C-alpha cells in the first residue's frame, strides 16, 4: 500500500496532512510531527506496517497508524486523526475537529 500526502489549512489555521492511498481511501492527521514539532507529516512516507495503513515522519522516522493515530514505534506518542471523505465529484472534505486526539500533537 502506498499513497501521497498534501498539507491543508483548516479554517482556524491549524494544519492537517491529507493522504490518498492507492486503494482510494483518504486519511487526515495533524501535520505537526509529535516528536520534532515541525509541520512535515504531509511529506512523510505512506505505506503499511503489518497491514495497518501508516505514515512515517520524514524527520524522525516514527510510524503512526492512519486510522487511529497510535504510535507504532512508541505507543506513548500519537498523532491526532481527522475524519476525511471524498465526495462524488472528487472533492476531499476534512472535519475541523479530530475524531482521535493525541495530546502531544500541538496543532490539534
ABEGO torsion letter per residue (X at the ends): XBBBBBBBBBAAGBBBBBBBBAAGBBBBBBABBAAAGBBAAAABBBBBBGGBBBBBBAAAGBBBBAAAGBBAABAABBBBBBBBBBBAAGBBBBBABBABBBAABAAX
